Amino acid sequence: MTIENGRPSSPVTSPSIVLLTLARRIEAELGAALAPLDLTVGRLGLLGHIAGVPGVSFSDLARMSGTTVQSVHTAVKVLAGAGLVRDNTARAGSASTIEVTPDGARLLEAAKQVVAGVDERLFGPAADPIQRQVADAVRTAFGGGATD
């Protein structure tokens, strides 16, 4: 950063900083929107992984979530206590196969609507043009195509 006319000039734009800032805003918006469903962003991700990979193991969930097996055990226990998932082979020394219950599937459907609302606010037609460009780039990169 240089100083011109006694004021600092704009810093060099870092994609890392821009994306991190946007990610924090998205996480805050999602967190607030998911709260009425008694879900956090992390629990939604875990529930989505379990739904997307039937019979998934704790080790696989930890790898997909970028966390520890112990953390996944704790989170799955909370989800199971809420009736959202079940572990079909929960016994010592046996591999676990975790699946979403019908209540969990209903909650995921409700959460999809919440996420769609956040996407619309942050990346839809009325959103900041730069955020719409970011969304279009993400859709293009991951095969979802751009929207207008």
N, C-alpha and C positions, 0 to 999 in steps of 0.2 A: 504494500500500500504506500502511495506517495502522497505528499501534501501539496495541494494547489490552492492558491488564494486563501491560505490559512485553514483550509478544510481538507480532511482526508478524502482521497479519491476512493471509488468503489474497490473492494477487494476483488481479486481474481476469482471468478466463479468456479467453485469446485463441485463437480458432480456428486462426490461423496457427501459433502456438507448439505447440498440442496436436497439430495434424496433422503438423507438422515433426518433433516428438518421436516420434510414432507411425511416421512414414515411416522415420526412422532405425532404429527397432527392427525394422521389417519388412525393410529392406535388410540389416541385420545377420543376421537369421534366414535370409533367402533366400540370402545370400552363403555362410553356413556350410552350409546344406543343399545348395547347388549345387556346392560345392567338390569332393565326391567324383566329380562328373560332369566335372570340369575346366572348369567354366563359372563366369563371373561374372554378376552381375545385368545389367551392360551388354552383355556378349556374348549373353546370352539374349535381351535386348530386340532387339538387332540381328538375330540369327538369326530371331526371330519376325517382324520387319518384312520380312525377305527372303522368308520362307515365305509371309507374308500378301499380298505384292505381287510375284507372279512377274515377272521381267524388270525389277525395280526398278533405278534408276540410283544412282550414288554421290551425286549431288546430292539426289535424293529421300530417300535414306537419311539424309543429313545433316540435312535439314529435319525428317524424322520423329523423329530422335534428338535434335535440339536441339544438334548439335555441328557441327564443321567437316568439309568434304569430305576434307581431309587426314587427320583422325582416323579417318574412315570407311574411307579407303583402307588405313590401317594395320591397323585391326581386321578388315577383310575379308581382308586378306592373311594374318592369323593364322588366321582361320576356314578359308580356302582351304588353307593349309598343313596344317591338321588334317583336311582332306578333308570338311569340313562344308558348304562352298559352292563354287560354281564361277562364273567370269565367262566367259560364252560368247563375248564379243567383245572380249577384252582385247588391244587393240592401239592404239598411239598415234593420236590424232585420231579415234577411233571411239567412239561411245556404248557404254557397258557395259551388259550385262544380266546381273544376278547372280541365281543361283537356288540353292536348298538341294539338296544331294545326298541320296541315300538314307541315308547315315550321319548327315547333319544332321537329316533327318526323324526317324530313330530317336532321336537325342539329344533333339530337341524333345519327343517323346512321353515320354521318361524325365523330362525337366525338368517337364512338365505334372504328373506324379505328385508330384514334389518340391514344386512350388508348391501343389498341392492339400493336401499334408500341412502345409505352413506355414500355409495359409489355415485349415485345421482347428484347428491349435494356437492361432493368434492370434484367430480369429473364429468358431470353431465353438461348439457348445452348452456346452462346458466353459470357454470363454474368459471374460474379464472382460465383464460386461454392457454396459459403455460401448463396448468394442471391437465387440461384436456389433451394437450400434446403429449404429456407424459403418459396418460392413460392410453392414447392411441399407439404410442411406441410399445407399451407393455402388451397390448392386445396383438399387435403385429408380431412382436418377438415370440409370443407364446401361442400363436395360431388363432387368436380370436378375431383378427381383422380390426380395422379402424371403424369408428362410428362418427357420425356428424352431429 
